[in-house]
Amino acid sequence: MQLNGFHDRVALVTGGARGIGRAIAERLRDLGARVAVGDLRAPQIDGVLGLELDVTSEPGVEAAFARVESELGPPSILVLNAGIFVIEPFEETTLESWRRTIDVNLTGAFLCARRALPAMREAGYGRIVAIGSSAGKTGGAKAVAAYGASKAGVMALAKAIASEYAPHGITSNALAPSLIDTDMISSMPDMADKVPVGRLGTVDDVADTVAFLCSAHAGYITGEVVDVNGGFLID
Ligand SMILES: NC(=O)c1ccc[n+]([C@@H]2O[C@H](COP(=O)([O-])OP(=O)(O)OC[C@H]3O[C@@H](n4cnc5c(N)ncnc54)[C@H](O)[C@@H]3O)[C@@H](O)[C@H]2O)c1
C-alpha cells in the first residue's frame, strides 16, 4: 500500500541524528513530508532541516519550533523520539540521574507536544507519535527503573493528549518497541535468540509503524500503544 497524507505536511522528529529517529525522518521525507530533525547536535541528513535541539530546554524547544515554522511551516506531524537509556541498579540511582532520564524521556516530550499542539488544533489536523518502550509496561530488564518509569509516563502522556485533542482532528499514539538494533542497546548482550521471530528489530520496523500512524489512513487510531517487538512481550 502506498501511504498517503504526507504531501504539504511538515514533520518534526526529535532525537533523529541516528538510530530509530533518523530512520523515521528519512521515511517521512521519502513519503513526501517536509521534515525537520532536532538533536543535541544538528544532524546532517539529505533533504531534511537539521536543528540543534535539547528537548529538556524550554527556550531551546521554542527556538527550534520557531525555526521550523519559519523555514518549513508549522509541524502537523510530531515524533517524540529523543531518549536516553541508563542501566543502573536501583539503589545506585542518584536523584540527578533519575531526573535526567525523566527530563529527556518524559518532560522533553511534554515540552515539544505542548509547543506543537496549538497550531495543530488551529489547523484541525495533527499526528503525534511518542516512542515509548516495552520497559514502560514491564519495568524493563534489570536495573532500568528510571527508564521504565519515564517510558510508562510518555505512553500515558500520548494517551492523555489523545483524549483531549481527538475532537480537533489530532491523533496521538505511542509505540512500545523492544530490542531494536541501534547504538542504544549495544551495551546489552545479544538477545536475538530470546525474540520469538528470531531476530532483533530494525529501525525500519519502527519507521514503518510510525509512518502508518502518521499517515492519512490512521485517522481512527488514537490513544493506542503499538508493540513493535517481534513477540518479545505479548500482552
Ligand atoms: N533501541 C531499542 O531497542 C529501543 C527500544 C525501545 C524504545 N527505544 C526508544 O527509541 C528512541 C530512539 O532510540 P534509539 O535506539 O534510536 O537510540 P539512540 O541512542 O541511537 O538515539 C537516541 C537519539 O536521541 C538523542 N537525544 C538524547 N538526548 C537528547 C536531548 N536531550 N535532546 C534531543 N535529542 C536527544 C541522541 O543524541 C540520539 O541521537 C528512544 O526514545 C528509545 O528510548 C529504543
The ligand as an SDF file (V2000), in Angstrom:
LIG
                    3D

 44 48  0  0  0  0  0  0  0  0999 V2000
   16.7650    0.5890   20.5600 N   0  0  0  0  0  0  0  0  0  0  0  0
   15.8150   -0.0120   21.2540 C   0  0  0  0  0  0  0  0  0  0  0  0
   15.8110   -1.2350   21.4370 O   0  0  0  0  0  0  0  0  0  0  0  0
   14.6630    0.7780   21.8000 C   0  0  0  0  0  0  0  0  0  0  0  0
   13.6180    0.0680   22.4270 C   0  0  0  0  0  0  0  0  0  0  0  0
   12.5410    0.7680   22.9380 C   0  0  0  0  0  0  0  0  0  0  0  0
   12.4810    2.1360   22.8210 C   0  0  0  0  0  0  0  0  0  0  0  0
   13.5080    2.8160   22.2210 N   0  0  0  0  0  0  0  0  0  0  0  0
   13.4020    4.2640   22.1670 C   0  0  0  0  0  0  0  0  0  0  0  0
   13.5480    4.7050   20.8290 O   0  0  0  0  0  0  0  0  0  0  0  0
   14.0790    6.0390   20.8300 C   0  0  0  0  0  0  0  0  0  0  0  0
   15.2880    6.0960   19.9080 C   0  0  0  0  0  0  0  0  0  0  0  0
   16.2610    5.1950   20.4030 O   0  0  0  0  0  0  0  0  0  0  0  0
   17.4900    4.6390   19.5480 P   0  0  0  0  0  0  0  0  0  0  0  0
   17.5480    3.1850   19.8200 O   0  0  0  0  0  0  0  0  0  0  0  0
   17.4490    5.1610   18.1690 O   0  0  0  0  0  0  0  0  0  0  0  0
   18.6730    5.2800   20.3930 O   0  0  0  0  0  0  0  0  0  0  0  0
   19.9160    6.2190   20.0080 P   0  0  0  0  0  0  0  0  0  0  0  0
   20.6700    6.3670   21.2750 O   0  0  0  0  0  0  0  0  0  0  0  0
   20.5980    5.6720   18.8000 O   0  0  0  0  0  0  0  0  0  0  0  0
   19.2140    7.6090   19.5890 O   0  0  0  0  0  0  0  0  0  0  0  0
   18.6850    8.4860   20.5440 C   0  0  0  0  0  0  0  0  0  0  0  0
   18.8470    9.8940   19.9980 C   0  0  0  0  0  0  0  0  0  0  0  0
   18.2760   10.8060   20.9570 O   0  0  0  0  0  0  0  0  0  0  0  0
   19.1570   11.9200   21.0400 C   0  0  0  0  0  0  0  0  0  0  0  0
   18.9840   12.6490   22.3080 N   0  0  0  0  0  0  0  0  0  0  0  0
   19.3770   12.2510   23.5500 C   0  0  0  0  0  0  0  0  0  0  0  0
   19.1110   13.2140   24.4390 N   0  0  0  0  0  0  0  0  0  0  0  0
   18.5230   14.2390   23.7500 C   0  0  0  0  0  0  0  0  0  0  0  0
   18.0400   15.5070   24.1090 C   0  0  0  0  0  0  0  0  0  0  0  0
   18.0950   15.9490   25.3900 N   0  0  0  0  0  0  0  0  0  0  0  0
   17.5080   16.3070   23.1600 N   0  0  0  0  0  0  0  0  0  0  0  0
   17.4650   15.8890   21.8610 C   0  0  0  0  0  0  0  0  0  0  0  0
   17.9200   14.6940   21.4550 N   0  0  0  0  0  0  0  0  0  0  0  0
   18.4390   13.8760   22.3900 C   0  0  0  0  0  0  0  0  0  0  0  0
   20.5510   11.3100   20.9130 C   0  0  0  0  0  0  0  0  0  0  0  0
   21.5310   12.2930   20.6060 O   0  0  0  0  0  0  0  0  0  0  0  0
   20.3270   10.2760   19.8220 C   0  0  0  0  0  0  0  0  0  0  0  0
   20.5410   10.8110   18.5330 O   0  0  0  0  0  0  0  0  0  0  0  0
   14.4010    6.3640   22.2910 C   0  0  0  0  0  0  0  0  0  0  0  0
   13.3400    7.1100   22.8630 O   0  0  0  0  0  0  0  0  0  0  0  0
   14.4720    4.9930   22.9300 C   0  0  0  0  0  0  0  0  0  0  0  0
   14.2180    5.0430   24.3060 O   0  0  0  0  0  0  0  0  0  0  0  0
   14.5920    2.1620   21.7050 C   0  0  0  0  0  0  0  0  0  0  0  0
  1  2  1  0
  2  3  2  0
  2  4  1  0
  4  5  1  0
  4 44  2  0
  5  6  2  0
  6  7  1  0
  7  8  2  0
  8  9  1  0
  8 44  1  0
  9 10  1  0
  9 42  1  0
 10 11  1  0
 11 12  1  0
 11 40  1  0
 12 13  1  0
 13 14  1  0
 14 15  2  0
 14 16  1  0
 14 17  1  0
 17 18  1  0
 18 19  2  0
 18 20  1  0
 18 21  1  0
 21 22  1  0
 22 23  1  0
 23 24  1  0
 23 38  1  0
 24 25  1  0
 25 26  1  0
 25 36  1  0
 26 27  1  0
 26 35  1  0
 27 28  2  0
 28 29  1  0
 29 30  1  0
 29 35  2  0
 30 31  1  0
 30 32  2  0
 32 33  1  0
 33 34  2  0
 34 35  1  0
 36 37  1  0
 36 38  1  0
 38 39  1  0
 40 41  1  0
 40 42  1  0
 42 43  1  0
M  CHG  2   8   1  16  -1
M  END
$$$$
